[in-house]
Structure formats: C-alpha cells, structure tokens
C-alpha cells in the first residue's frame, strides 16, 4: 500500500468514521471549578479533546500537515501527533501512547489513560486522571490533609483537621504532652498545617510526610487525659475534643501580634501596579500607560466590592502616585488582609503576543514566566537595591529559600478561579495560570495573585484596555473569583 493510500485509509477510518455529535464529555476539575470537554470511547481507550483542554491550559494547538499531523505547544514543550498513530514526537524523542490519537472535525483527541501522565510531566501543577469518575484533575498539589483549626471551648479545646476525604487514622498520646494523628495514605499540606492560626494553646505543631502516610502532631502546654474524636461532614474534617476545663492559652502567645489573614475572608487589598514616576509598559499604538490602566481597573474592582458590601476593600494607591514596595506590603500586612490582588498589563517586544495570564508566587517554571517577573520587578530594584543578590541581570535573587510558601496552595487556587472567570467573560485568549518570583507577592503574607490583564504592546489589546466596558469586565471577573474563593475557604 502506498504512503498516500495509508493516509487516505487513516483519514477515512480513524477520523471521518467518528461522528462528533455522538461524543460524550468528561469533567475537568481545577480550583476554579468544574468544566466539561468532549471525549470519545475508542475500543478499550477513552480519548478526550486536547484542543478543548488547551483553552484551560493556555497552550497552543497548530497544524503541521492539515488533516494529518498536529503540534501541541505548552511552554517550551512541543508534542507532535499523527492521526491514527499511537506514536508522538515529544521534544525530539519518540514516545508511544499505546492508543492512537485521533482528529475529529479538526479537534485533536488523545487517550486519557496514557497521555495524562505525560501531561503531568510538563505542567507546573499536578495532573491526574480518575477513570471511575471520568475526571481530569488539575491541581497545584495533591493534598488530602489541608488545614488545622484550634479553638477554645467551654470545657476544653476543639482540634479540627481538615481533609478532602475520610481516611483511616490512628490517634495516640506520647511523652511531652503530644497528641499524634497518623493518616494512612495521607498527603499533608505542611506549610498550611504548621501555620495554623490559633497556636496559643500549643507549645508546638508539626506535620510529617512519609511514603504512604502523613502525621499531624500537636504538643500542648499542659498534660491532658480525656479526648474524643470522629469525622464530621461539610466540610470533611476530623474533630478531636479535649476535655480539660483548666486549659488556658499561653499568655505570651496570646499577646503576639499576628501577621496575615484570619479565618474570615472579608478584607481584600487591591494593588494597582506601577504609578507616579513608574509608568509601567507603554502601548505601541496610542502610547497608553500601564499605570493608568491598572488604576482604572483597580478603581472599578473596588467600586464593585464596596457596592456589594461583602468585603472591606483596601487600595495600595487610589491616585497616580508611586508607592514603594515596602509600603505596598505594609498596607496589606498591617490591615490583616485576607487576599491580595495585584493588577498589571503585559508587554512583549513582539506586537502579536496576546491574551491574559494569572500568576502566583513560586519559582518560575519557564523562560516566559521569568521574563514577566523580571519586567514587573524592575521598578522595585531601583526602589530597594538590597533586593539584589548580586549584579546578575535576572530575577534569581528572589528565587531562593526566602520565597514564602505558606499560602502557595491558596494562591494557586485563587489564580485558577480568576482564570476561569476571565475565560467565561472575556473574548481574548487565556494564556493560563503560571508561577514566578514577583517581589511584591513575596512581601505579603496572605493568598495573593498577580493579574496580567492583556498585552498593552498589542495594538488590538491596547485598544481593549482603554475601553470602559472591557475594564469593567476585567474587574467583574476578578471579583467573581474572590467570591468563589470565599465560599471555598472561609470557615463558618
């Protein structure tokens, strides 16, 4: 059979024989919520639409040879698929998916079971496939032990360990007033658990991750004898009641000034990027200044929040002034804010670069994220030269052990929520959620995100950024994400 005949056979059998109207759907679960994308059974395999998933991930799907081969580009990774073939070219190396990829009416479908682990390798988040629930999960971390709360009761203390699902556990006391809980199959968010808010009853609080289990250990100031424990629902948590009316909070701990949010999500800080002598990026076509756009969007977001009256809003600047890094962080931390949202416009030497992008604080995973961080950090280097580790011209000075990670999971969740709301409301493309080392986020002790609203260097998006309706839609998207975050994380 000739090569041309083979291609015709593949197209006829592997592509055209599939009726897309009969396609089923799977769920894609991110922190922002659940969406659905098309899927198709193919013998023993279930395939999902990578073209549809691409709109969530922020990658790019492009034809190499129309109707025959497709390239999927994500960050620096390039994966080339051939219709009807299980083999793909993964950044220059051949990889077998066992089951063939298909192209259905121009959309690329890939096998869920074998492609998802590959996708997990190239994404900053954890990506997993649950065949039973037909759900693709995209999460910053696979934690099933997420938080600890400690509160005084009339005759003792209530400890609550928040989990995603009920797990088998063992609870026991040990010398030194320790109470230990071992969770079989547990994966603990160590930064969140050890940063639990009310520590006044405790001498110490630790979280340990083992290969097949996790342990949460609490050391109390005083001995105790009786305690009771059981799971509770909505939200799922292990409640441990310690009966001892003599328990009192440690006075020194009780008087310690706390930095960071409390259990109620009601104070939002809006940070309008740049300002005053720091113009930010300048538009190519109409010479629009980033500092003006960020302030307009921030004001509109503040107006929505104040009008709704669910939150108190604090702005790092409400007029065209330059606000140093130290002052922006001080405003957020001293108001004990619960969320910090920094608003910016993206820029690129290439005027065709387009779309919005949401960032949270973590070490950058790719050169594009590093470049964005470098652009946004530049004014602060002049403001505070001590930030520089040496004379290097990049952002390596903040990608070190000083990056605070206590709220990284929540920040990633908020970023995905903002991304989802913006995808629903805006007509420009999503470049997805990413992480990088932004000094303004590194100084605030609360969940925080940086929103790159659009490319001011792109003439079309520059005109959009100047439009009142577009600014209002941006603000509404961010606010809807904030409300979604409150529902998920606020303790009732």
N, C-alpha and C positions, 0 to 999 in steps of 0.2 A: 504493500500500500504506500503511495507517495505521501510526502510530508503535507502537501495541500489537502489530500484526501483525509489524512488524520485530523487535520484542523477542522475540516468540514464535519467529520464524524463527532468530534468533541463538542462542537458548537450545537450540532443537531441533537445529540443525546444528552450531553451534560448541562446545556444551557437552556435551549429552547423547549425541551420537553417538560421543564418545570413551570408550572403556572403560578406566578407570584400572587395571584388573587387567593390561592389556597394556602399561602404562607401563614404559619402560626406566629406567635410572639413569645419572647422571653422577657424577664424583668432585669433591669439594670439598676442596682441599688448603690447609691452614693450617699454621702452625708446630706446632700441637698434633698433627697427623697428618692422616689422610685419612678423610673421611666420604662417604656416598653419599646423594643425594637423587633423587627421581623426576624423570624427563624424558619427553618425548613428541615424536616426529617429526611434523611437520605440513607436508607438501609439501617445499619447499626449506629450511624452517626447523626447527631443533631448539629446543624450549622446555623450560625447567626450572622446577621448583616454587619460586616465590619465597616461598610460605608455609612450605615446609620450610627454605629457606635462611635465612629470618627467625630461626629458632631458633639459628642460628650467629651471625648478625649482631647480634642483640639489638634489632631494630626492632619494629614493630607492624603487623599487617595487620588491617584492620577493614572491615566492610561500610558502604558509603554507601547503596546500594539493594540489598537482599538479592537475590542471584541475578543481578544486573545490573552493578553497579559496586563496585569495591574500592579502598580507600585504603591505601597503604603509607607508614608514617611512620618516618623514620630521622633522629634528632637533630632539626634544625629543618626538614628537608626533607619535603615532602608530595607524593606521586605518586598520582594517581587514574587507575585503569584502568577501561575499559568492555569488557565481554565481547564478543569477536569484532571489536574495533576496534584498528587499529594506533596510534591517537592517544591520548596520555596528557596529563593536566594536571600539569605539573611546576612546583610552587610558583607557580601563577597563569599559567603560559605553556604553550601547546600544543606538544607535541613528538611527532614521528612515529617509531615504532619500525619502520616499513615492514611488519613482520609483525604480525598481530593477537595480542593477549593472549587467553588462554582461562581459563575457570574450570571445573575438573574436580572434581566432587563437593565443592565448596566450597573447593578449593585454587586459588590463582592461579598460572598458568603464564605465563612471559614468554620472548620469543625471546632465546636465548643470545648470538647474534652482535651484536644491536643494543642490547640492554638493558645488557649488561655494561659497555660504555664509559660509559654514563650512571651506573651504579652506582659506577664508578671515580671519577667526579667528586665524589660526595657522601660517600665513605668516606675516613677518615684514611689507611688502608692503600692499597696498590696492588692493584687487582683486574683480573685478565686472564682471557681465555677461550682455551683451546687446543683447537681443533676436532679436531685429529688424535687427541689422547689423551682427548678428551671430559672435560677437566678445567677446573674453575674454580679459579683460584689467588688466594688472599687472603694478601698478604704485606706486612710493614712496608716493605720495599724490594725492588726487583728487582736485587739484586746477584748477579753471577756470578763475581766475584773477591772472596772473603770474608775472607781472612786470610793472614798470612805468619808462618812459623816459621823461626828461625835457630838452628842447633845445631852445636857443635864436633864434629869427627870426628878420627880418629887422624892423618890426613894432610891436614887442611884443614877446610872448612866445608860444611855442607849447608843450602841455602836451599830452603824449600818454600812455594810459592804455592798456596793452596787455592782451587779453582774448583768451580762446580757442574757444569760440562760442559767437555769438551775444546774449546778454541778454537784457531784459527790464531794463531801468535805469532811475533814476531821478537825475537831477543835479541842485544845488542851492547854493547861497551865504549865508554866515552867518556872524555875527558880529566878527570883528577882522581880516578881510581880508581872511576869509576862503572860499574855494571852495570845495563843498562836492558832491561826486557821490555815490548814492546808487544803487547797482545792485541786482535785485530780483533773488534769487536762486544762488547768488554768493558765491564762496568759495575762499578766498584770501590767497595767499602766503605772510603772513605778514612780515616775515623776508626779503624776496626778495624785496617787495614793499617799505618798510621803509628804505631799504639800497640803494635806487636809487642813481645812480652816481652823477649827476649834481644837487646839492642842493643849489647852490649859489643864486638862485632867491627866495628861500623859507626860512621862519622862522621856519617852522615845517612841518612834513609829517607823517600822521598816517594812519593805516589800522585797521579796526574793523570787527570782525566776529560775526554775530548774527545767530540765529537759522535758519532763512530762507532767509537771505540776508547778504550782505557784503558792507562795506562803505570804500571808499578811500577819505581822507581829506587832502587838501593842504593849508597851511597858507603862504601867500605872505608877503613880507616886506612892500609893498605899496598897497594902495587901487586900485581897478580896476572896470571898468563898463561894457565894452563890451566883450563878449566871444561867440564863436560858437562851435558847437560840432556835430560830426557824426561818424559813423563807417566806417572804411576802411579795405580793404582786403589785404591778402598776405604780412605780417601776419595779422590776425584779431586783430584790436585794435580800441579803442575809442579815436579819436583825438579831443582835445579841444584847440582852438586857442584863445588866449587872446590878444586883440588889445590894445596896450599901448606902444608907442614908448619911453616913459620915463623910462620904466623898465630897471634897471641896476642890475647886480649881486652884492650881498653884498661883499665888498672888503675883509673883514676878511675871509669869507667863500671861496672866490675865491683863496686866497693865502694858504689855508690849505693844508698841504701835504696829499695826498690821499694814502691809503694803499689798495691794491687789484687790480683786473683787470679792464680794460676799456671796451668799447663797441666792440672793435675789437679783435678778438681772433687770436693773432699772436705770442705770447711768451709762450713757453712750457718749464717747468722745469722737468728734469728727475733726479730722486733721486735713485741712486744705493745703495741699502740697505747695512748696515754694512761697513766694510773696515778697513784696518790697523790692530790694535790690536784686533778689534772686528771681529772674524772670521764668526760669524753667526752660523748656523747649519752645522754639518759635516756629509757627506754621510757615510752610513754603509759599503758599498762595496769597493769603491775606494777612500774613505776619501776626497771626493770633498768638497771644502769650499764654503759656500754660498756666501761669499763676492766676490769670483772670478766669479761665475756665474752671479750674479746681475750686475757686472761691464761689462761683455761681452754683456749681453742683452741690457744694457743701452747704450753702445757704438754703437751697431748695430741700435738701435732705433734712436739715434742722427744722425747716418750716413744717414738713410732714410729721416729724416726730413730735413737735410741740403741739400741733393741731390734734394729733391722736391722743395725747396725754397718757400714754402707757409708760413713757420713759422721761427721764431728765436728760437734756442734751447739753453737752459742753463742747465749745469750739476752741481749737488751739489758736485760730485767728478768725476774726469776723470782718476784717478790712484788709486793704493792701499794705501789709507791713511784713517785715522779715521777722520770723520767730526762730530763735536758735534751737538747736536740737535739745539742749538741756531743758529749755523752757517748755517745749512740747511734751517731753517725758514727764516733767514735774507737774504740769497741768493734769495729765492723765492719772499719774500715781497718787497725787495728793487728794484728788476727788474720789479715790477708791472706785474708779470706773470699772464697769463690767465688760465693756467691749471698746476696742479702738479701731477706727476705720480711717485709713489714710488714702486720700484721693489724688490721682495723678493722671497725666496724659502720656502716652507712649510716644517714642520717636525712633526713627531709623534712617540711616543715610540713603536707603532705597525708598523712594516715594511710594512704591507699590505695597510695602508692608502694611497690613491692615488687621483689624479686629481688636477685641478687648482681651484682657488677661487678668487673672486674680492670683496674688502671691500671698504666701505666709512665710514665716521666718524659719529657715533651716538651711543647711549647707546646699548651695546650688548644685543641681544635677546635670546641667548642660551649659554650654557657652552662651546661649541666648539669654538664659536667666541671669548669668553673671554680668552680661552686658547691661541689662536693665538695672540691676542693682548698682553697678558702677555709675551709671547715669544719675540715678536718684541719690546716691551717696555723695557725689562730688561736692555739692554746696556745703555739706557738713564737714568735709575735710578742711575747708578753709576756715569754717567756724570753730572747729576743735581739732587742731593738728595732732593732739595727743592720741587721736584715734588710730593714727598710722603706726603700724608695727615697725615699718622701716620705709625706705624710699621707693618700694615697689609701686608700680602704677596700676595695680588691680585692687580687688576687694579682699585679698587674702587675710588682711589684718583683722577682719571680723569673723572669718570662718574658722573659729577656734573654740576652745572649751568655754569661752565666755558667753557663747550663744545660750540664752535661757530657753529651756525646753519644757518648762512646767506646763505651759498652756499650748504646746505644739499640736496636740491632737484636736483640741477645741478650735484652734485657729484654722487648721486644715478643714475641719467640718464647716466652719463659717465660710471659708473660701469656696467650698463646693456649693454651699447654699446660695451665695451671691452669684456664682457662675450659672447655676440652674435658673434662677430668677431672671438674669440678664438674657439667657438664651431664649426664654419664653417671651420676652418683651421687646428685644432689640432685633433689628434686621441685619446688623453686621455680624460677622462670624466670631465664634468663640475660639480663642487660642488655648483654652483650657486653664487648669489650675497648676501652678508651679511653685517652687520654693527657692529662696535665695537669701543672701545675707544683707538685709536692709538695716542700717544703723538706727533708724527711727523706731522700727519694731523691736529692736534688741534692747531698747531702753525702757519699754513699757511692760509692766507686769500684769498682764491680762490677755485674754484671747484677742488677737489682732490680725488684720489683713491690710494689704495694700492693693488698691484697685487701679489698674491701668485702663482707663475708660475707653480709649481709642487712640489711633495714631494721628497726632497733630501734624506729622510730617507727610501724611497722605492728604492730598487736596480735597478728595471727596469726604473723608472723615473729619478734616478740619472744618469744612462747612457744616457738617452734622454737629460737631462740638459747639459751634456758635449758635445753634438753633435751640430756642427755649423749650420746645416740645421734647427734643432729644435729651436735654439736660434733666427735664422733669422725669422722663422715663428711666434714666440712669438712677436718679435719686429714689424713685419708687421701687426699682429693682433691689437696691441695697437695703431699703427699709423693710421690704417684704422678707428678705433673708434674715434680717435682725429679728423680726417677729417669729420666724420659723426657729431660729436658734433659741429664743426664749422658751418656746414651747418644749423643746427637746431637753434643755439643760437646767431650767430653773427648778429649784427644789420647792415643792408645795408645802 
